[in-house]
Amino acid sequence: MRCFVGLWPDDPARDRLDALARDWHLRFPGARRMRRDNLHLTLAFIGELDAGTAQRVATLVSQNTWQPLAWSVDRIGVFDKARVLWAGSGDDPHLASIASKVRSSLDELTVRYDRKPFVPHVTLLRNVPRAALGTAQVIDPPIEWLAHRPVLLHSIHDESGTRYVALDPDK
C-alpha cells in the first residue's frame, strides 16, 4: 500500500482550504483539484509498504505523545517543477519538530521515506498550467488549523478516484 504520515485539518480549516481549491480551480480548470476529504499536511512521504510494516508504523506513530498543534496557513504558492498549487506557511518550528519526530520514528523502524526537506504545505491543485507558475498570494485572514496527532495514511483507488484513509493502529 502507498503510505505517508500526515495531519488532517480540523473541519473549519478543511472548509476554507476546499473553498480556496475551488476558487483556484476556476482560474485553472484544466488542473486536477484535490478532493475535500483528501486535504492534508504530509509530514513524511513513505511510498509502498507491506501491511505488516504499515501496521508497525501506524502503531508507533499513535503511541508517541503529541501536543495539539495550531498552524496558521497564510500563503498560496506553486512548486514549479511538480506543477502543484499549494497553501502553506513559512518555517514553523512546531511543525518542523513534529515532522522530525515522525521521521525519527521511521528511522527507528528502518522504514525508508522521502528525505526532502520538510516544507509545510497542503496541495490544492495538481497539473497546474505553466501560466500559474510563479503564482504567490497572501491568505488574509490566515486559515487557522488545529491538528491533534499525526496518522499513517494510505491511498485507496476506486471508481470515485483516490482517497486517503488513516490506518487503524489497533487492527
C-alpha positions in Angstrom: 0.0 0.0 0.0 1.2 3.6 -0.8 1.6 5.4 2.6 2.6 8.6 4.2 2.4 10.2 7.7 0.2 13.3 7.8 -2.0 15.6 9.7 -5.7 16.0 9.0 -7.1 19.5 9.2 -10.0 20.3 11.5 -13.3 20.9 9.8 -13.2 24.7 9.7 -9.7 24.6 8.2 -10.8 21.9 5.7 -13.7 24.0 4.6 -11.6 27.1 3.9 -8.9 25.0 2.1 -11.6 23.4 0.0 -13.0 26.8 -0.9 -9.5 28.0 -1.9 -9.0 24.9 -4.0 -12.4 25.5 -5.7 -11.6 29.2 -6.4 -8.2 28.4 -7.8 -9.7 25.6 -9.9 -12.0 28.2 -11.5 -8.9 30.1 -12.6 -7.1 26.9 -13.8 -9.9 24.5 -14.8 -7.6 22.1 -16.6 -5.7 21.4 -13.3 -6.7 18.5 -11.0 -8.3 19.6 -7.8 -7.7 17.7 -4.6 -10.8 16.2 -3.1 -12.1 17.9 0.1 -11.7 14.8 2.2 -8.1 14.3 1.0 -6.7 17.6 2.1 -3.8 17.0 4.5 -0.3 18.1 5.5 2.3 15.4 4.7 5.0 15.1 7.4 6.8 12.2 5.8 6.1 10.5 2.4 6.9 6.8 2.6 5.6 5.1 -0.6 4.9 1.4 -0.8 4.7 -0.6 2.4 3.6 -4.1 3.1 0.7 -4.5 5.5 2.8 -5.7 8.4 5.2 -2.8 8.2 2.4 -0.3 7.7 0.8 -1.6 10.9 4.0 -1.2 12.9 4.4 2.4 11.6 0.8 3.2 12.5 1.2 1.8 16.0 4.5 3.6 16.6 3.0 7.0 15.4 -0.1 6.5 17.5 2.0 5.7 20.6 4.0 8.9 20.6 2.8 11.8 22.7 1.6 14.7 20.5 0.6 18.1 21.7 -2.3 19.7 19.7 -1.0 22.0 17.0 -2.3 25.4 15.9 -0.9 26.1 12.4 -1.5 29.3 10.5 -1.8 28.7 6.8 -1.1 32.2 5.3 0.0 31.8 1.7 -0.6 30.3 -1.7 2.4 29.1 -3.7 3.4 26.8 -6.6 6.0 24.1 -6.8 7.1 24.9 -10.4 8.7 21.6 -11.3 5.9 19.5 -9.9 3.2 21.9 -11.2 1.4 21.9 -7.8 -0.5 24.8 -6.3 -0.4 24.7 -2.5 -1.5 26.6 0.6 1.0 26.7 3.5 3.3 28.8 5.6 6.9 29.7 6.1 9.0 27.9 8.5 7.1 26.7 11.6 9.3 25.4 14.4 6.5 23.4 16.0 5.6 21.7 12.7 9.2 21.1 11.9 9.6 19.4 15.3 6.7 17.1 14.7 8.0 16.2 11.2 11.4 15.5 12.7 9.9 13.3 15.4 7.9 11.3 12.8 10.9 10.9 10.6 13.0 9.7 13.7 10.3 7.1 14.4 10.5 5.9 10.8 14.3 5.7 11.1 13.8 3.5 14.3 11.8 1.1 12.3 14.3 1.3 9.3 11.4 2.4 7.1 12.5 4.4 4.0 10.9 7.7 3.3 11.5 10.8 1.1 14.2 12.8 2.8 13.5 16.0 1.0 13.4 19.0 3.5 10.1 19.4 5.2 8.0 22.2 3.6 4.7 22.8 5.4 2.0 22.9 2.7 -1.3 21.4 1.6 -1.7 20.5 -2.1 -4.8 22.2 -3.6 -4.3 21.6 -7.3 -2.1 19.3 -9.4 -1.0 19.7 -13.0 -1.5 23.5 -12.9 -0.7 25.1 -16.3 2.5 26.9 -16.9 0.6 30.2 -16.6 0.2 29.5 -12.8 3.9 29.2 -12.3 5.2 32.0 -10.1 1.8 32.4 -8.5 2.0 33.7 -4.9 -0.6 35.2 -2.8 -1.2 36.0 0.9 -4.2 34.4 2.5 -5.9 37.1 4.5 -7.2 36.3 7.1 -4.9 33.2 7.5 -6.5 29.8 7.9 -6.1 28.6 11.5 -5.7 24.8 11.5 -6.0 22.8 14.7 -4.4 19.3 14.4 -4.4 16.7 17.1 -1.9 14.0 16.1 -0.2 12.5 13.0 -1.6 9.4 11.4 -0.4 6.9 8.9 -2.4 7.4 5.7 -2.7 5.2 2.7 -4.2 5.6 -0.8 -7.2 3.7 -1.9 -8.1 3.8 -5.6 -11.7 3.0 -6.7 -14.3 4.1 -9.2 -14.6 7.5 -7.5 -10.9 8.2 -7.6 -8.2 8.2 -5.0 -9.0 8.5 -1.3 -6.6 8.8 1.6 -7.6 6.7 4.6 -6.0 6.5 8.1 -4.7 3.1 9.0 -6.1 2.0 12.3 -3.2 1.2 14.6 -5.3 -1.3 16.7 -6.1 -3.7 13.8 
